[in-house]
Amino acid sequence: MNKLMLSTAAVAVVFAGSAFAQSRDQIKIVGSSTVFPYTQAVSEEYANKTGNAAPVVESTGTGGGFKVFCGGIGPDHPDITGASRAVKSSELELCAGNGVTDVSEALIGYDGLSIAHARSAPDMDLTEEQIFLALAAELPDGKGGLMANPNQKWSDIDASLPDINIIAFGPPPTSGTRDAFVELVMHDGCSSVAGMAELKAADGDKYEEVCSRMRQDGPFVEAGENDNLIVQRLESDPNTVGIFGYSFLYENSDKLKPVAINGIEPNFDTIADGSYPVARPLFFYVKNAHRDVIPGLNDFIAEYMSEEALGPDGYLAERGLTPLSDAKRAEVQDAVLNGKMIGG
C-alpha cells in the first residue's frame, strides 16, 4: 500500500478549492454506536472548555463510518471515525485509493459486549454454545448435514433455561458490535457444538459461514445502530434480550441487568482482567492531513487523549469505558498526539 503522505500545503489546496471550506467551523465525526457516547462526552467537554462549536457526531456504525471516512480528503469528508474493532486491511486499501494515506489509530479503552434484559426478567446464565444454538441460522442435523435452526424457546436448548421464546435484538451487519459478537461469541460457541469439528475438517469455508451467519426467521432481530431503541424494547418486553456494548448496560443499570456468560457478568473488573469472555478494544481514527486545517481539531484530539478523559478516574470511565493500563495509555497518547501513522 502506498503510504506517501499528502503535505499540509496540498491538503490546504483541496480545502481552499471548496466554497464549503470557508464555513467548515465544526469537526465532523462518524462511526461506531458504541464509541458514540464517549466521543459525545469529549465533544461536550471540548466545547465547554474552548467555547468552540461542538463537533458534529454521527452514529453510522463501524463499517459505515470507515466507508464515509475513507471517501477522501477535504472539508466534505469526516475528520474522525469511531470503531468498535480495529480497521480492516480492505478499509485501509479503500482509504489509500481515495488519498487518505496518513491516519492515526487511537485505542481509547475496552468495552464488554453485553447481553442484557429487563430487571424484571428472570436471571439467565448462558454459555457461548447455548447462545450459538439460539441465534445461528443453521445447526448440524446429527446426520452429517445441516438444518435450519429449530430452536424457538430457550428451553429447547436446555431444559434449565426459561421456557420463553428466543427474541434477541442486535446490531446490523455494518456494526462493529455485530462483528465482535460474531467473532467473540458465535465462533467460540460454534466450535463447541457436536458436528462442527467434522464440518471444519471437511469444508473450512462452509464452517466459517455457518459459524458466522445469524438466523433471519424471527428470534434474532436487527435493531439498527441506535442502541437506545434496544433499551426501550427490552423495557417493554422483559422476555427479550439485547446485544450492545457494556456502556449502554452501565448507563441503564436502573432498567437493565446483564445475562452472565459462562458464569461471569460484565463489569469494570471482569472486563479489565479478561475473565469476562466477551471484551473488545475501542478505537477512533483521525486524518492527520486535517489536523492543521480544520479549526479546533488538534484541541479536540488533545482533550480526547487527556488524563481527564481517558484516565482511570476520568469522565469516560464514569460513562462505562474500561481504561487502558497506565503504560498502554501513555503509549497511545504519545502516538496520537504526535500524529504517528498506522504502520509508521
C-alpha positions in Angstrom: 0.0 0.0 0.0 1.3 3.5 -0.9 1.9 5.3 2.4 3.1 8.6 0.9 1.6 11.4 3.0 -0.2 14.4 1.4 1.5 17.6 2.5 -0.4 20.1 4.6 0.0 22.5 1.7 -1.5 20.1 -0.7 -4.4 19.5 1.6 -4.9 23.2 2.1 -5.4 23.5 -1.7 -8.1 20.8 -1.5 -9.8 22.8 1.2 -9.4 26.2 -0.4 -10.8 24.9 -3.7 -14.2 24.4 -2.0 -16.6 27.1 -1.0 -17.6 25.0 1.9 -14.1 25.4 3.3 -14.8 28.9 4.4 -17.8 27.8 6.5 -16.5 24.5 7.9 -16.0 25.5 11.5 -17.1 22.2 13.1 -15.3 19.0 13.4 -17.1 16.1 11.7 -17.1 12.7 13.3 -18.8 9.4 12.2 -18.6 5.7 13.3 -19.5 3.2 15.9 -22.6 3.5 18.0 -20.6 2.0 21.0 -17.9 4.7 20.7 -20.5 7.4 20.1 -21.4 8.2 23.7 -17.7 8.6 24.6 -17.0 10.8 21.7 -20.1 12.9 22.5 -18.9 13.3 26.1 -15.5 14.5 24.8 -17.3 16.9 22.4 -19.2 18.5 25.2 -16.0 19.0 27.3 -14.2 20.4 24.3 -17.0 22.9 23.6 -17.2 23.9 27.3 -13.5 24.5 27.6 -12.8 26.2 24.3 -16.0 28.0 23.5 -15.9 26.5 20.0 -18.9 24.8 18.4 -19.2 21.1 19.5 -18.2 18.6 16.8 -21.0 17.1 14.7 -21.0 13.4 15.8 -23.0 10.9 13.7 -23.6 7.3 14.7 -23.2 5.3 11.4 -21.8 2.0 12.7 -18.2 1.0 12.5 -18.3 -0.3 8.9 -20.4 2.6 7.7 -18.1 5.0 9.4 -15.0 3.7 7.7 -16.8 3.8 4.3 -17.5 7.5 4.7 -14.2 8.3 6.5 -12.2 6.7 3.7 -14.1 8.6 1.0 -11.4 11.3 0.7 -9.5 14.3 2.0 -11.1 17.7 2.3 -13.9 19.5 4.0 -16.6 17.3 2.6 -15.2 14.3 4.4 -15.2 13.4 8.1 -12.1 14.1 10.2 -12.5 11.2 12.7 -14.3 7.9 12.8 -15.0 5.8 15.9 -14.7 2.0 15.7 -15.6 -0.9 17.9 -12.9 -3.0 16.2 -9.6 -2.4 14.5 -9.6 -1.1 10.9 -9.5 -3.9 8.3 -6.9 -4.1 5.6 -9.6 -3.7 3.0 -10.7 -0.5 4.6 -7.1 0.8 4.7 -7.0 0.0 1.0 -10.2 1.9 0.4 -8.7 4.9 2.2 -5.5 4.7 0.3 -7.3 4.6 -3.0 -9.0 7.9 -2.1 -5.9 9.6 -0.9 -6.5 9.0 2.8 -3.0 7.7 3.5 -2.0 9.4 6.8 -4.2 8.1 9.6 -3.5 7.7 13.3 -5.2 5.0 15.4 -6.3 5.8 19.0 -7.0 2.8 21.2 -9.2 4.5 23.9 -10.1 1.6 26.2 -12.1 -1.6 26.4 -15.7 -2.5 26.3 -17.6 -5.6 27.2 -20.0 -6.9 24.7 -23.1 -7.4 26.8 -26.3 -9.4 26.6 -28.9 -7.8 28.8 -32.6 -7.9 29.7 -35.1 -6.0 31.8 -34.5 -6.0 35.6 -37.9 -7.7 36.0 -36.8 -10.7 33.8 -35.7 -14.0 35.3 -31.9 -14.3 35.7 -30.1 -16.0 33.0 -26.6 -17.6 32.7 -25.7 -18.7 29.2 -22.7 -20.4 27.7 -21.4 -19.3 24.3 -22.5 -22.7 22.9 -26.1 -22.0 24.1 -26.0 -18.5 22.5 -24.9 -20.1 19.2 -27.6 -22.7 19.4 -30.2 -19.9 19.9 -29.1 -17.5 17.2 -27.2 -19.4 14.5 -29.1 -19.7 11.1 -28.1 -23.4 10.7 -27.1 -26.2 13.0 -25.8 -29.7 12.5 -28.7 -32.2 11.9 -26.9 -35.1 13.5 -26.7 -37.0 10.2 -23.6 -35.2 8.8 -25.6 -32.4 7.2 -27.1 -29.1 8.3 -30.6 -27.9 9.1 -32.4 -24.6 9.7 -32.2 -23.7 13.4 -35.3 -25.4 15.0 -34.9 -23.8 18.5 -37.7 -21.4 19.2 -37.5 -21.3 23.0 -34.6 -21.1 25.4 -35.8 -24.3 27.0 -35.5 -26.0 23.6 -31.7 -25.7 24.1 -31.6 -26.6 27.7 -34.5 -27.5 30.0 -32.9 -25.4 32.8 -33.3 -22.2 30.7 -36.5 -20.2 30.8 -39.5 -21.6 28.8 -39.9 -18.4 26.8 -39.4 -17.5 23.1 -35.9 -16.6 21.9 -36.0 -12.9 20.9 -32.7 -11.1 20.8 -32.4 -7.6 19.5 -29.0 -7.0 18.0 -26.9 -4.8 15.7 -26.9 -4.9 11.9 -24.0 -6.3 9.7 -22.5 -2.8 9.3 -21.9 -2.5 13.1 -18.6 -3.3 14.8 -20.6 -4.7 17.6 -22.1 -7.3 15.2 -18.6 -8.2 14.0 -17.4 -8.5 17.6 -20.4 -10.6 18.6 -19.9 -13.0 15.7 -16.1 -13.3 16.4 -16.2 -13.5 20.2 -19.4 -15.3 20.9 -20.8 -17.1 17.8 -17.4 -18.5 16.7 -16.5 -19.7 20.2 -19.9 -21.2 20.7 -19.9 -22.8 17.3 -16.6 -24.7 17.9 -18.2 -26.5 20.9 -21.3 -27.8 19.0 -21.3 -31.5 18.1 -20.7 -32.0 14.4 -18.9 -28.7 13.8 -15.4 -30.1 14.1 -16.2 -32.6 11.3 -17.6 -29.8 9.1 -14.4 -27.7 9.7 -12.3 -30.6 8.7 -14.3 -31.3 5.5 -15.1 -27.7 4.4 -13.4 -24.8 6.2 -15.2 -22.2 4.2 -18.6 -23.7 5.0 -17.7 -24.0 8.6 -16.8 -20.3 8.7 -20.1 -19.4 7.0 -22.2 -21.5 9.4 -20.4 -20.1 12.5 -20.9 -16.5 11.3 -24.5 -16.4 9.9 -27.2 -15.2 12.2 -30.7 -16.5 11.8 -33.3 -14.5 9.9 -36.5 -16.3 10.9 -37.5 -14.1 13.8 -35.6 -15.0 17.0 -32.7 -12.6 16.1 -33.9 -9.1 15.2 -31.7 -6.5 13.6 -32.4 -3.3 15.6 -30.3 -0.8 13.7 -27.5 1.4 15.1 -29.4 3.1 17.8 -28.7 1.1 21.0 -31.2 3.3 22.9 -34.0 1.8 20.9 -32.9 -1.7 22.0 -33.1 -0.5 25.6 -36.6 0.7 25.1 -37.7 -2.6 23.6 -36.2 -4.6 26.5 -38.1 -2.4 29.0 -41.3 -3.0 27.1 -40.9 -6.8 27.0 -38.9 -8.5 29.8 -38.8 -11.8 27.8 -36.4 -10.3 25.3 -32.7 -9.8 25.4 -30.5 -7.2 23.7 -26.9 -7.2 22.5 -24.8 -4.0 22.9 -21.7 -2.5 24.5 -21.3 -2.6 28.3 -21.5 1.2 28.4 -25.2 1.1 27.5 -25.9 -1.5 30.1 -23.9 0.6 32.6 -25.8 3.7 31.8 -29.1 1.9 32.0 -28.4 -0.2 35.0 -31.6 1.1 36.7 -33.6 -0.6 33.9 -31.5 -3.5 32.7 -29.4 -6.3 34.1 -26.8 -8.5 32.4 -27.0 -12.0 31.3 -24.0 -13.9 32.7 -21.8 -15.6 30.0 -20.0 -18.7 31.2 -20.9 -17.7 34.7 -19.3 -14.2 34.5 -21.1 -10.9 34.5 -19.6 -7.9 32.8 -18.2 -5.1 35.0 -15.1 -2.9 35.0 -13.0 -5.5 36.8 -14.0 -8.6 34.8 -13.6 -6.7 31.5 -10.2 -5.3 32.5 -8.8 -8.6 33.8 -10.1 -10.7 30.9 -12.3 -13.0 32.9 -15.4 -11.8 31.2 -15.2 -13.7 27.9 -16.6 -11.1 25.5 -14.4 -8.0 25.8 -13.1 -5.9 22.9 -11.0 -2.8 22.3 -12.5 0.5 21.2 -10.8 3.0 18.8 -11.0 6.2 16.9 -9.1 7.1 13.8 -8.1 10.6 12.7 -7.0 12.0 9.4 -3.7 13.7 10.2 -4.0 15.8 7.0 -6.9 17.5 8.5 -5.2 18.5 11.8 -3.9 21.9 10.9 -6.7 22.7 8.6 -10.0 22.0 10.5 -10.3 24.6 13.3 -10.0 23.1 16.7 -9.2 19.5 15.6 -5.9 19.4 17.4 -7.5 20.7 20.6 -10.3 18.1 20.3 -7.8 15.3 19.9 -5.8 16.6 22.9 -9.0 16.6 25.0 -9.8 13.0 24.0 -6.2 11.9 24.9 -6.2 13.8 28.2 -5.9 12.0 31.5 -9.1 13.9 32.5 -10.9 11.9 29.7 -9.0 8.6 29.5 -7.6 8.1 32.9 -8.9 5.6 35.5 -10.7 8.4 37.2 -11.7 10.2 34.0 -15.1 11.1 32.8 -15.1 8.4 30.2 -14.7 5.7 32.9 -17.7 7.2 34.6 -19.6 6.5 31.5 -18.6 2.9 31.3 -15.3 2.8 29.5 -12.7 0.3 30.9 -9.5 2.3 30.9 -6.1 1.2 29.5 -3.2 0.4 31.8 -1.0 3.4 32.6 1.8 2.2 30.3 -0.5 1.5 27.4 -2.4 4.7 27.8 0.9 6.7 27.8 2.0 4.9 24.6 -1.3 5.7 22.8 -1.3 9.3 24.0 2.2 9.8 22.6 1.4 8.2 19.2 -1.8 10.0 18.7 -0.8 13.5 19.9 2.3 13.3 17.7 0.3 12.1 14.6 2.0 8.7 14.3 0.7 7.0 11.2 -0.7 3.4 11.2 2.2 1.2 10.2 4.6 4.1 10.6 
